[in-house]
Amino acid sequence: MSPKASPSGHHHGDLRNALLQAALELIRERGPHGFTLAEASRRAGVSVAAPYKHFADRETLLAQLATKGYREQQDRFAAALGVSEDPVEQLAAFASAYVRFAAEEPALFDVTFHAGLDKSRFADLAAAGDEVARLLLPVSGRLAPDQDNAFDLLLRVASAAHGLAVFLRQGLFGTNDGALTDAEKKAARTARDIAQRYNG
């Protein structure tokens, strides 16, 4: 039998990851709402029934990708926090890393933040998001010891970084090679400005 006679999905040996990768490619092209499970199946080279061996529905597949997105963020943000012992500089580094994540992993960024998933349905997704918060809240807590203020500080920094990341993705800072670096610097500078208000 010719190798082309069987769908490629039967040869890769990992149907789940093949489908996740195919879905990521489609999200990169069309956004998290712009494809069906059947399209992901065709992209992965498997039958349209194949995804249901691993994913109850399209949202379950998206939740897996969003969980991966949060875990990638956690790894990047943990590395960013290691650049300094100063919580102001740590928050600045976090904001910069947030922008770079959006630029380097646009599909993961979009599925994590724009898929509209109900976290109450997906325990792993909710837990992955909580782990990111648990990583970052102690840093903002060093500047704003009251728990509510610490969350408020983190939310302000993250919101500013998110907005800059979206602006970067939309080309508002240009499309040259220096646009990402400039956006990272803007994010770090904005985070410092916000954090220093809490630092007295």
Backbone as ProteinMPNN parsed JSONL, in Angstrom:
{"seq_chain_A": "MSPKASPSGHHHGDLRNALLQAALELIRERGPHGFTLAEASRRAGVSVAAPYKHFADRETLLAQLATKGYREQQDRFAAALGVSEDPVEQLAAFASAYVRFAAEEPALFDVTFHAGLDKSRFADLAAAGDEVARLLLPVSGRLAPDQDNAFDLLLRVASAAHGLAVFLRQGLFGTNDGALTDAEKKAARTARDIAQRYNG", "coords_chain_A": {"N_chain_A": [[0.849, -1.198, 0.0], [0.54, 2.206, -0.802], [2.207, 4.935, 0.909], [0.608, 7.169, 0.819], [-1.912, 6.281, 0.885], [-3.138, 6.017, 3.306], [-4.543, 8.183, 5.79], [-2.554, 10.845, 7.078], [-2.771, 11.064, 9.789], [-2.799, 8.547, 10.885], [-0.218, 7.848, 11.119], [1.293, 9.497, 12.712], [1.073, 8.859, 15.361], [0.206, 10.171, 17.631], [-2.572, 11.265, 18.17], [-4.03, 13.152, 19.687], [-2.217, 15.334, 20.13], [-1.683, 15.981, 17.484], [-4.141, 16.941, 16.621], [-4.439, 19.127, 18.339], [-2.318, 20.717, 17.471], [-3.094, 21.193, 14.837], [-5.424, 22.642, 15.3], [-4.326, 24.898, 16.551], [-2.942, 26.022, 14.401], [-5.086, 26.738, 12.764], [-6.358, 28.584, 14.43], [-4.412, 30.546, 14.478], [-4.638, 31.445, 11.906], [-7.342, 32.186, 11.653], [-8.484, 32.942, 14.06], [-9.929, 32.12, 17.34], [-12.602, 31.421, 17.026], [-13.007, 30.712, 14.452], [-13.118, 28.191, 13.159], [-13.965, 24.692, 12.704], [-14.337, 21.499, 14.419], [-14.277, 19.523, 12.529], [-12.781, 20.711, 10.49], [-10.327, 20.95, 11.796], [-9.763, 18.261, 12.033], [-9.438, 17.491, 9.335], [-7.213, 19.048, 8.739], [-5.339, 17.822, 10.351], [-5.232, 15.405, 9.122], [-6.935, 13.259, 9.676], [-9.932, 11.294, 10.308], [-13.223, 12.824, 10.465], [-14.504, 11.947, 12.687], [-12.565, 11.311, 14.46], [-11.609, 13.255, 16.462], [-13.363, 13.013, 18.615], [-12.583, 10.935, 20.147], [-10.901, 11.981, 21.962], [-11.742, 14.541, 22.675], [-14.602, 16.008, 23.974], [-16.072, 17.977, 22.744], [-15.807, 20.929, 20.67], [-15.181, 23.057, 22.385], [-13.892, 21.755, 24.452], [-11.497, 20.993, 23.276], [-10.463, 23.557, 22.733], [-10.191, 24.432, 25.371], [-8.133, 22.804, 26.265], [-6.024, 23.866, 24.778], [-6.018, 26.493, 25.766], [-5.309, 26.002, 28.399], [-2.721, 25.079, 27.976], [-1.722, 27.496, 27.058], [-1.808, 29.122, 29.394], [0.048, 27.727, 30.941], [2.385, 28.042, 29.478], [2.615, 30.802, 29.732], [3.054, 30.928, 32.509], [5.595, 29.737, 32.741], [7.153, 31.565, 31.274], [6.693, 33.932, 32.712], [7.656, 33.294, 35.232], [10.369, 33.039, 34.679], [10.859, 35.683, 33.96], [10.436, 37.047, 36.383], [12.676, 36.354, 37.73], [14.687, 38.128, 37.122], [15.234, 40.137, 38.878], [15.287, 41.234, 42.324], [13.75, 43.252, 43.146], [10.471, 44.267, 43.553], [9.135, 46.136, 41.924], [10.677, 46.168, 39.584], [10.364, 43.516, 38.95], [7.641, 43.372, 38.284], [7.696, 45.026, 36.08], [9.264, 43.468, 34.375], [7.581, 41.273, 34.111], [5.416, 42.484, 32.702], [6.666, 43.128, 30.306], [7.323, 40.533, 29.43], [4.788, 39.552, 29.068], [3.867, 40.963, 26.819], [5.684, 39.996, 24.93], [5.009, 37.279, 24.88], [2.443, 37.438, 23.717], [3.169, 38.313, 21.181], [4.895, 36.314, 20.218], [3.512, 33.935, 20.515], [0.895, 33.984, 19.151], [-1.477, 32.513, 18.605], [-1.896, 30.936, 20.911], [-2.167, 33.022, 22.748], [-4.54, 34.215, 21.805], [-6.439, 32.139, 22.091], [-6.356, 31.74, 24.805], [-7.289, 34.141, 25.886], [-9.401, 35.111, 24.312], [-11.291, 33.242, 23.599], [-13.572, 32.871, 25.06], [-14.19, 30.897, 26.964], [-15.88, 28.87, 29.386], [-14.76, 28.673, 32.455], [-15.691, 27.226, 34.593], [-16.45, 24.822, 33.598], [-14.127, 23.504, 33.043], [-11.79, 22.167, 34.842], [-8.977, 21.924, 34.819], [-8.182, 24.071, 33.247], [-9.076, 26.272, 34.773], [-7.481, 25.865, 37.031], [-4.913, 26.206, 35.952], [-4.953, 28.914, 35.246], [-5.254, 30.008, 37.795], [-2.803, 29.287, 38.902], [-1.004, 30.953, 37.581], [-1.795, 33.407, 38.647], [-1.148, 32.932, 41.329], [1.592, 32.866, 41.174], [2.225, 35.513, 40.589], [0.907, 37.268, 42.379], [2.211, 37.344, 44.961], [4.329, 39.057, 44.368], [3.198, 41.57, 43.666], [2.018, 41.871, 46.103], [4.085, 42.559, 47.798], [4.352, 45.22, 47.417], [1.865, 46.202, 47.883], [0.499, 45.386, 50.564], [-2.103, 44.783, 51.524], [-4.562, 42.472, 50.588], [-6.6, 42.95, 48.665], [-5.681, 45.31, 47.48], [-3.283, 44.397, 46.444], [-4.15, 42.634, 44.477], [-5.481, 44.48, 42.883], [-3.352, 46.079, 42.011], [-1.853, 44.192, 40.513], [-3.763, 43.604, 38.567], [-3.984, 46.076, 37.259], [-1.435, 46.382, 36.143], [-1.31, 44.093, 34.506], [-3.477, 44.605, 32.825], [-2.647, 46.899, 31.468], [-0.407, 45.852, 30.119], [-1.695, 43.95, 28.562], [-3.292, 45.54, 26.886], [-1.301, 46.931, 25.448], [-0.103, 44.76, 24.206], [-2.164, 43.923, 22.494], [-2.414, 46.215, 20.885], [0.106, 46.121, 19.677], [-0.14, 43.74, 18.212], [-2.039, 44.588, 16.422], [-0.654, 46.26, 14.841], [-0.218, 48.906, 15.546], [2.119, 49.945, 16.5], [3.789, 49.86, 14.417], [5.357, 47.707, 11.972], [7.915, 46.883, 11.811], [11.129, 45.357, 12.638], [11.809, 46.349, 15.111], [9.487, 46.842, 16.482], [8.37, 45.063, 18.4], [10.298, 45.118, 20.449], [10.127, 47.819, 21.169], [7.485, 47.892, 22.097], [7.69, 46.163, 24.273], [9.356, 47.691, 25.922], [7.68, 49.874, 26.396], [5.653, 48.587, 27.834], [7.065, 47.736, 30.12], [7.865, 50.219, 31.156], [5.386, 51.426, 31.686], [4.37, 49.629, 33.586], [6.21, 50.066, 35.659], [5.579, 52.728, 36.296], [2.962, 52.425, 37.269], [3.37, 50.627, 39.403], [5.112, 52.019, 41.072], [3.543, 53.944, 42.211], [2.235, 52.551, 44.153], [4.318, 52.024, 45.698], [4.936, 54.071, 47.267]], "CA_chain_A": [[0.0, 0.0, 0.0], [1.284, 3.464, -0.865], [2.093, 5.736, 2.128], [-0.438, 8.177, 0.679], [-3.229, 5.654, 0.901], [-3.712, 6.188, 4.635], [-4.402, 9.55, 6.282], [-1.32, 11.052, 7.842], [-3.052, 10.943, 11.22], [-2.552, 7.198, 11.359], [1.217, 7.602, 11.193], [2.019, 10.341, 13.653], [1.112, 8.151, 16.632], [-0.278, 10.98, 18.745], [-3.733, 11.944, 17.601], [-4.396, 14.319, 20.492], [-1.331, 16.464, 19.848], [-1.853, 16.366, 16.081], [-5.356, 17.764, 16.555], [-4.157, 20.397, 19.017], [-1.458, 21.502, 16.594], [-3.912, 21.627, 13.704], [-6.312, 23.698, 15.792], [-3.502, 26.105, 16.751], [-2.69, 26.616, 13.082], [-6.33, 27.366, 12.323], [-6.569, 29.773, 15.266], [-3.463, 31.558, 14.006], [-5.138, 31.961, 10.625], [-8.733, 32.659, 11.639], [-8.988, 33.259, 15.388], [-10.434, 30.945, 18.066], [-13.98, 31.087, 16.666], [-13.086, 30.628, 13.003], [-12.927, 26.859, 12.581], [-14.743, 23.603, 13.288], [-13.571, 20.286, 14.71], [-14.089, 18.805, 11.262], [-11.65, 21.339, 9.803], [-9.115, 20.548, 12.508], [-9.521, 16.86, 11.667], [-8.88, 17.451, 7.985], [-5.862, 19.613, 8.784], [-4.479, 16.814, 10.98], [-5.193, 14.22, 8.28], [-7.676, 12.157, 10.294], [-11.363, 11.331, 10.026], [-13.945, 13.835, 11.243], [-14.936, 11.334, 13.946], [-11.397, 11.059, 15.31], [-11.434, 14.113, 17.639], [-14.24, 12.664, 19.726], [-11.89, 9.977, 21.012], [-10.131, 12.732, 22.956], [-12.371, 15.808, 23.043], [-16.056, 15.877, 23.949], [-16.59, 18.956, 21.799], [-14.828, 21.932, 20.249], [-14.756, 23.841, 23.549], [-12.946, 20.95, 25.226], [-10.21, 21.133, 22.587], [-9.98, 24.92, 22.989], [-9.78, 24.518, 26.775], [-6.799, 22.193, 26.35], [-5.063, 24.837, 24.256], [-5.942, 27.616, 26.701], [-4.519, 25.512, 29.54], [-1.333, 25.14, 27.502], [-1.359, 28.909, 27.03], [-1.515, 29.575, 30.756], [1.291, 27.095, 31.423], [3.472, 28.731, 28.786], [2.751, 32.089, 30.408], [3.66, 30.735, 33.824], [7.029, 29.505, 32.546], [7.779, 32.815, 30.844], [6.622, 34.938, 33.767], [8.57, 32.871, 36.291], [11.717, 33.427, 34.238], [10.942, 37.145, 34.006], [10.535, 37.493, 37.774], [14.013, 36.052, 38.224], [15.686, 39.116, 36.71], [15.481, 41.12, 39.931], [14.626, 41.036, 43.617], [12.928, 44.442, 43.346], [9.145, 43.952, 43.021], [8.795, 47.053, 40.836], [11.348, 45.665, 38.39], [9.76, 42.225, 38.616], [6.393, 43.643, 37.579], [8.082, 45.554, 34.767], [9.705, 42.326, 33.567], [6.359, 40.519, 33.812], [4.675, 43.183, 31.66], [7.428, 42.942, 29.07], [7.166, 39.137, 29.026], [3.4, 39.403, 28.624], [3.821, 41.467, 25.448], [6.433, 39.077, 24.068], [4.191, 36.074, 24.732], [1.403, 37.723, 22.727], [3.78, 38.439, 19.85], [5.539, 35.07, 19.786], [2.541, 32.833, 20.554], [-0.39, 34.67, 18.953], [-2.625, 31.603, 18.68], [-2.113, 30.627, 22.331], [-2.675, 34.247, 23.359], [-5.933, 34.408, 21.418], [-7.326, 31.119, 22.653], [-6.382, 31.92, 26.252], [-8.003, 35.343, 26.314], [-10.492, 35.543, 23.449], [-12.155, 32.13, 23.198], [-14.819, 32.938, 25.816], [-14.446, 29.603, 27.587], [-16.456, 28.842, 30.729], [-13.783, 27.942, 33.267], [-16.352, 26.309, 35.533], [-16.556, 23.523, 32.921], [-12.812, 22.913, 32.783], [-11.028, 22.327, 36.08], [-7.556, 22.114, 34.528], [-8.027, 25.439, 32.761], [-9.207, 27.167, 35.919], [-6.309, 25.686, 37.89], [-3.745, 26.792, 35.288], [-5.073, 30.357, 35.411], [-4.992, 30.321, 39.21], [-1.369, 29.138, 39.164], [-0.355, 32.183, 37.12], [-2.082, 34.434, 39.653], [-0.383, 32.632, 42.552], [2.98, 33.229, 40.903], [2.413, 36.958, 40.482], [0.337, 38.034, 43.491], [3.185, 37.669, 46.013], [5.167, 40.187, 43.94], [2.429, 42.8, 43.891], [1.754, 41.949, 47.537], [5.207, 43.215, 48.486], [4.145, 46.656, 47.26], [0.533, 46.524, 48.403], [0.285, 44.231, 51.444], [-3.512, 44.423, 51.589], [-4.817, 41.52, 49.502], [-7.381, 43.581, 47.606], [-4.813, 46.253, 46.782], [-2.304, 43.613, 45.686], [-4.834, 42.168, 43.265], [-5.736, 45.661, 42.065], [-2.082, 46.45, 41.381], [-1.552, 43.203, 39.477], [-4.737, 43.77, 37.499], [-3.645, 47.281, 36.503], [-0.236, 46.105, 35.346], [-1.659, 43.12, 33.47], [-4.372, 45.253, 31.864], [-1.818, 47.768, 30.62], [0.389, 44.986, 29.245], [-2.606, 43.326, 27.598], [-3.641, 46.544, 25.896], [-0.14, 47.165, 24.588], [0.072, 43.553, 23.389], [-3.174, 43.961, 21.434], [-2.009, 47.28, 19.969], [1.232, 45.601, 18.901], [-0.679, 42.766, 17.255], [-2.82, 45.315, 15.415], [0.251, 47.052, 14.024], [-0.21, 50.312, 15.928], [3.498, 50.365, 16.769], [4.561, 49.56, 13.227], [5.563, 46.284, 11.674], [9.346, 46.608, 11.63], [11.734, 44.439, 13.597], [11.924, 46.979, 16.421], [8.179, 47.112, 17.084], [8.203, 44.253, 19.602], [11.183, 45.662, 21.488], [9.544, 49.079, 21.62], [6.291, 47.585, 22.878], [8.158, 45.624, 25.552], [9.831, 48.818, 26.724], [6.492, 50.623, 26.813], [4.981, 47.81, 28.868], [7.881, 47.793, 31.337], [7.8, 51.585, 31.68], [4.041, 51.622, 32.234], [4.288, 48.837, 34.817], [6.966, 50.789, 36.698], [4.795, 53.899, 36.71], [1.841, 51.965, 38.087], [3.858, 49.995, 40.64], [5.757, 52.996, 41.954], [2.49, 54.639, 42.963], [1.961, 51.736, 45.328], [5.572, 51.9, 46.438], [5.105, 55.293, 48.033]], "C_chain_A": [[0.879, 1.241, 0.0], [1.136, 4.224, 0.435], [0.967, 6.757, 2.039], [-1.836, 7.587, 0.806], [-3.92, 5.808, 2.242], [-3.548, 7.629, 5.067], [-3.174, 9.692, 7.151], [-1.536, 10.862, 9.324], [-2.768, 9.558, 11.757], [-1.07, 6.924, 11.553], [1.921, 8.417, 12.267], [2.025, 9.773, 15.06], [0.613, 8.94, 17.814], [-1.414, 11.852, 18.242], [-4.073, 13.217, 18.365], [-3.533, 15.529, 20.129], [-1.428, 16.92, 18.399], [-3.076, 17.267, 15.92], [-5.138, 19.122, 17.223], [-3.304, 21.3, 18.13], [-2.239, 22.024, 15.395], [-4.838, 22.766, 14.116], [-5.543, 24.997, 16.017], [-3.227, 26.805, 15.427], [-3.933, 27.344, 12.571], [-6.635, 28.629, 13.126], [-5.652, 30.894, 14.817], [-3.979, 32.228, 12.726], [-6.464, 32.695, 10.76], [-9.262, 33.125, 12.993], [-9.658, 32.054, 16.03], [-11.861, 30.542, 17.703], [-14.124, 30.744, 15.183], [-12.876, 29.261, 12.401], [-13.811, 25.85, 13.302], [-13.824, 22.435, 13.629], [-13.32, 19.492, 13.434], [-12.913, 19.386, 10.485], [-10.331, 20.977, 10.475], [-8.746, 19.109, 12.165], [-8.888, 16.763, 10.288], [-7.454, 17.984, 7.97], [-4.873, 18.602, 9.375], [-4.383, 15.538, 10.16], [-5.877, 13.014, 8.881], [-9.152, 12.314, 9.973], [-12.058, 12.358, 10.904], [-14.463, 13.269, 12.56], [-13.787, 11.216, 14.947], [-11.312, 11.966, 16.543], [-12.233, 13.66, 18.857], [-13.683, 11.536, 20.59], [-11.183, 10.69, 22.159], [-10.838, 13.976, 23.475], [-13.886, 15.681, 22.904], [-16.677, 16.809, 22.922], [-15.487, 19.964, 21.49], [-14.291, 22.738, 21.434], [-13.751, 23.079, 24.4], [-11.558, 21.022, 24.603], [-9.623, 22.525, 22.844], [-9.494, 25.073, 24.429], [-8.407, 23.899, 26.99], [-5.729, 23.166, 25.874], [-4.915, 26.034, 25.193], [-5.15, 27.234, 27.95], [-3.037, 25.531, 29.192], [-0.845, 26.582, 27.468], [-1.005, 29.444, 28.404], [-0.2, 28.989, 31.269], [2.519, 27.7, 30.758], [3.703, 30.107, 29.413], [3.457, 31.928, 31.751], [5.163, 30.543, 33.708], [7.747, 30.809, 32.187], [7.797, 33.841, 31.972], [7.537, 34.578, 34.931], [10.004, 33.249, 35.941], [11.896, 34.938, 34.322], [11.127, 37.65, 35.433], [11.932, 37.273, 38.338], [15.063, 37.092, 37.888], [16.066, 40.063, 37.831], [14.813, 40.675, 41.216], [13.675, 42.191, 43.929], [11.539, 44.193, 42.756], [8.694, 44.889, 41.903], [9.405, 46.55, 39.53], [10.796, 44.299, 37.975], [8.447, 42.419, 37.853], [6.663, 44.219, 36.189], [8.493, 44.415, 33.837], [8.523, 41.439, 33.191], [5.592, 41.169, 32.66], [5.358, 43.026, 30.301], [7.259, 41.524, 28.543], [5.759, 38.863, 28.502], [3.278, 39.826, 27.16], [4.546, 40.508, 24.504], [5.667, 37.774, 23.866], [3.126, 36.291, 23.663], [1.957, 37.771, 21.315], [4.315, 37.108, 19.332], [4.588, 33.88, 19.732], [1.136, 33.396, 20.329], [-1.603, 33.75, 19.07], [-2.928, 31.234, 20.126], [-2.672, 31.835, 23.07], [-4.166, 34.4, 23.062], [-6.852, 33.38, 22.059], [-7.421, 31.269, 24.166], [-7.312, 33.063, 26.651], [-9.25, 35.679, 25.503], [-11.448, 34.428, 23.045], [-13.479, 32.115, 23.955], [-15.185, 31.642, 26.503], [-14.991, 29.761, 29.007], [-15.541, 27.998, 31.615], [-14.436, 26.986, 34.256], [-16.537, 24.923, 34.918], [-15.232, 22.776, 32.889], [-11.887, 23.169, 33.969], [-9.554, 22.602, 35.805], [-7.277, 23.535, 34.044], [-8.095, 26.432, 33.906], [-7.974, 27.089, 36.817], [-5.072, 26.326, 37.27], [-3.774, 28.314, 35.391], [-4.774, 30.785, 36.837], [-3.503, 30.235, 39.53], [-0.59, 30.37, 38.701], [-0.567, 33.289, 38.136], [-1.267, 34.192, 40.922], [1.102, 32.951, 42.393], [3.188, 34.724, 41.06], [1.933, 37.74, 41.704], [1.322, 38.295, 44.63], [4.083, 38.849, 45.655], [4.422, 41.498, 44.165], [2.115, 42.976, 45.368], [2.883, 42.582, 48.332], [5.093, 44.73, 48.401], [2.82, 47.104, 47.859], [0.094, 45.372, 49.295], [-1.177, 43.829, 51.613], [-3.876, 43.585, 50.365], [-5.584, 42.153, 48.343], [-6.522, 44.551, 46.801], [-3.768, 45.527, 45.939], [-2.913, 43.103, 44.387], [-5.089, 43.336, 42.319], [-4.476, 46.095, 41.319], [-1.75, 45.488, 40.245], [-2.494, 43.36, 38.286], [-4.412, 44.99, 36.64], [-2.433, 47.042, 35.599], [-0.566, 45.157, 34.198], [-2.554, 43.75, 32.405], [-3.593, 46.154, 30.915], [-1.001, 46.933, 29.632], [-0.492, 44.358, 28.167], [-2.975, 44.318, 26.496], [-2.502, 46.823, 24.932], [0.111, 45.968, 23.677], [-0.915, 43.548, 22.223], [-2.827, 45.039, 20.413], [-0.853, 46.832, 19.078], [0.741, 44.651, 17.83], [-1.437, 43.455, 16.127], [-1.96, 46.227, 14.55], [0.324, 48.521, 14.386], [1.192, 50.841, 16.231], [4.402, 50.118, 15.561], [4.737, 48.061, 13.064], [7.037, 45.956, 11.463], [9.872, 45.745, 12.756], [11.809, 45.031, 15.001], [10.608, 47.181, 17.137], [7.978, 46.327, 18.379], [9.053, 44.804, 20.733], [10.622, 46.956, 22.045], [8.322, 48.833, 22.498], [6.665, 46.999, 24.238], [8.625, 46.744, 26.478], [8.674, 49.66, 27.239], [5.79, 49.903, 27.962], [5.742, 47.881, 30.188], [7.786, 49.173, 31.975], [6.439, 51.872, 32.326], [3.872, 50.863, 33.544], [5.032, 49.521, 35.952], [6.166, 51.97, 37.22], [3.645, 53.508, 37.625], [2.331, 51.465, 39.443], [4.442, 51.026, 41.6], [4.743, 53.837, 42.73], [2.13, 53.887, 44.235], [3.188, 51.647, 46.24], [5.906, 53.186, 47.198], [5.858, 56.373, 47.314]], "O_chain_A": [[1.864, 1.304, 0.737], [0.062, 4.188, 1.036], [0.425, 7.171, 3.063], [-2.826, 8.318, 0.831], [-5.147, 5.738, 2.321], [-2.533, 8.252, 4.756], [-2.8, 8.768, 7.873], [-0.598, 10.535, 10.051], [-2.522, 9.396, 12.953], [-0.7, 5.881, 12.092], [3.024, 8.069, 12.689], [2.869, 10.144, 15.875], [0.598, 8.412, 18.926], [-1.227, 13.028, 17.93], [-4.371, 14.246, 17.758], [-4.051, 16.612, 19.855], [-1.274, 18.107, 18.11], [-3.041, 18.242, 15.169], [-5.602, 20.146, 16.721], [-3.543, 22.505, 18.049], [-2.061, 23.171, 14.986], [-5.015, 23.734, 13.377], [-6.048, 26.077, 15.711], [-3.273, 28.033, 15.342], [-3.835, 28.436, 12.012], [-7.113, 29.621, 12.577], [-6.057, 32.056, 14.776], [-3.776, 33.422, 12.507], [-6.7, 33.694, 10.081], [-10.373, 33.648, 13.071], [-9.931, 31.065, 15.349], [-12.29, 29.437, 18.034], [-15.235, 30.509, 14.707], [-12.49, 29.162, 11.236], [-14.339, 26.127, 14.38], [-12.677, 22.386, 13.185], [-12.273, 18.864, 13.28], [-12.136, 18.643, 9.887], [-9.333, 20.725, 9.799], [-7.569, 18.775, 12.023], [-7.913, 16.036, 10.096], [-6.59, 17.446, 7.278], [-3.718, 18.533, 8.955], [-3.554, 14.676, 10.453], [-5.468, 11.877, 8.641], [-9.576, 13.336, 9.434], [-11.547, 12.723, 11.963], [-14.825, 14.03, 13.458], [-14.017, 11.041, 16.144], [-10.961, 11.465, 17.612], [-11.828, 13.895, 19.995], [-14.242, 11.216, 21.639], [-10.899, 10.09, 23.195], [-10.569, 14.422, 24.59], [-14.39, 15.295, 21.85], [-17.687, 16.476, 22.301], [-14.371, 19.853, 21.996], [-13.105, 23.063, 21.487], [-12.86, 23.679, 25.002], [-10.557, 21.103, 25.316], [-8.435, 22.658, 23.138], [-8.505, 25.76, 24.684], [-7.611, 24.392, 27.789], [-4.665, 23.282, 26.482], [-3.807, 26.533, 25.39], [-4.407, 28.052, 28.492], [-2.202, 25.942, 29.997], [0.305, 26.863, 27.807], [-0.006, 30.146, 28.56], [0.569, 29.67, 31.948], [3.565, 27.854, 31.389], [4.845, 30.527, 29.601], [4.353, 32.703, 32.086], [5.925, 31.118, 34.485], [8.81, 31.115, 32.726], [8.793, 34.537, 32.168], [8.13, 35.461, 35.55], [10.759, 33.718, 36.792], [12.961, 35.42, 34.711], [11.896, 38.584, 35.665], [12.328, 37.923, 39.306], [16.211, 36.97, 38.315], [17.102, 40.724, 37.759], [13.897, 39.853, 41.208], [12.886, 42.112, 44.871], [11.434, 43.928, 41.558], [7.943, 44.472, 41.02], [8.735, 46.51, 38.498], [10.767, 43.969, 36.79], [8.178, 41.706, 36.886], [5.937, 43.927, 35.238], [8.123, 44.395, 32.664], [8.468, 40.913, 32.08], [5.164, 40.476, 31.737], [4.701, 42.817, 29.282], [7.072, 41.327, 27.342], [5.567, 38.043, 27.604], [2.657, 39.129, 26.357], [4.068, 40.243, 23.401], [5.685, 37.222, 22.766], [2.923, 35.434, 22.803], [1.308, 37.33, 20.367], [4.2, 36.809, 18.143], [4.826, 32.926, 18.992], [0.281, 33.299, 21.209], [-2.645, 34.164, 19.579], [-4.092, 31.22, 20.528], [-3.55, 31.692, 23.921], [-4.958, 34.681, 23.961], [-7.938, 33.727, 22.523], [-8.458, 30.959, 24.752], [-8.037, 32.962, 27.641], [-10.081, 36.461, 25.963], [-12.335, 34.654, 22.222], [-14.414, 31.427, 23.547], [-16.366, 31.314, 26.618], [-14.603, 30.676, 29.733], [-15.545, 26.77, 31.538], [-13.799, 26.035, 34.709], [-16.757, 23.951, 35.642], [-15.21, 21.556, 32.727], [-11.283, 24.234, 34.09], [-8.943, 23.426, 36.485], [-6.256, 24.127, 34.394], [-7.262, 27.334, 33.999], [-7.481, 28.107, 37.303], [-4.266, 26.926, 37.981], [-2.735, 28.94, 35.6], [-4.12, 31.803, 37.063], [-2.994, 31.016, 40.334], [0.37, 30.782, 39.352], [0.364, 34.028, 38.458], [-0.753, 35.136, 41.522], [1.783, 33.268, 43.368], [4.206, 35.16, 41.599], [2.508, 38.779, 42.028], [1.28, 39.374, 45.222], [4.549, 39.563, 46.543], [4.951, 42.424, 44.78], [1.962, 44.102, 45.84], [2.656, 43.089, 49.431], [5.672, 45.445, 49.219], [2.676, 48.248, 48.29], [-0.61, 44.472, 48.836], [-1.467, 42.652, 51.826], [-3.538, 43.946, 49.237], [-5.259, 41.923, 47.179], [-6.627, 44.606, 45.576], [-3.409, 45.985, 44.854], [-2.278, 43.135, 43.334], [-4.934, 43.206, 41.105], [-4.532, 46.437, 40.138], [-1.404, 45.917, 39.144], [-2.071, 43.259, 37.134], [-4.551, 44.937, 35.418], [-2.419, 47.453, 34.439], [-0.158, 45.383, 33.059], [-2.405, 43.462, 31.218], [-3.847, 46.172, 29.711], [-0.914, 47.268, 28.45], [-0.09, 44.248, 27.009], [-2.969, 43.973, 25.314], [-2.721, 46.938, 23.726], [0.49, 46.132, 22.517], [-0.55, 43.209, 21.097], [-2.932, 44.808, 19.208], [-0.829, 47.121, 17.882], [1.153, 44.741, 16.674], [-1.469, 42.957, 15.002], [-2.462, 46.886, 13.639], [0.87, 49.316, 13.62], [1.418, 52.051, 16.218], [5.627, 50.163, 15.671], [4.321, 47.266, 13.907], [7.37, 44.87, 10.988], [9.155, 45.439, 13.709], [11.867, 44.288, 15.981], [10.592, 47.641, 18.279], [7.468, 46.875, 19.357], [8.574, 44.941, 21.858], [10.637, 47.172, 23.257], [8.146, 49.492, 23.523], [6.025, 47.306, 25.244], [8.324, 46.741, 27.672], [8.687, 50.109, 28.385], [5.382, 50.529, 28.941], [5.143, 48.062, 31.248], [7.642, 49.289, 33.192], [6.367, 52.489, 33.389], [3.3, 51.386, 34.5], [4.545, 49.556, 37.083], [6.082, 52.191, 38.428], [3.383, 54.171, 38.628], [1.788, 51.823, 40.488], [4.276, 50.909, 42.814], [5.062, 54.377, 43.789], [1.771, 54.482, 45.251], [3.092, 51.244, 47.399], [7.016, 53.357, 47.701], [6.062, 57.455, 47.865]]}, "name": "protein", "num_of_chains": 1, "seq": "MSPKASPSGHHHGDLRNALLQAALELIRERGPHGFTLAEASRRAGVSVAAPYKHFADRETLLAQLATKGYREQQDRFAAALGVSEDPVEQLAAFASAYVRFAAEEPALFDVTFHAGLDKSRFADLAAAGDEVARLLLPVSGRLAPDQDNAFDLLLRVASAAHGLAVFLRQGLFGTNDGALTDAEKKAARTARDIAQRYNG"}
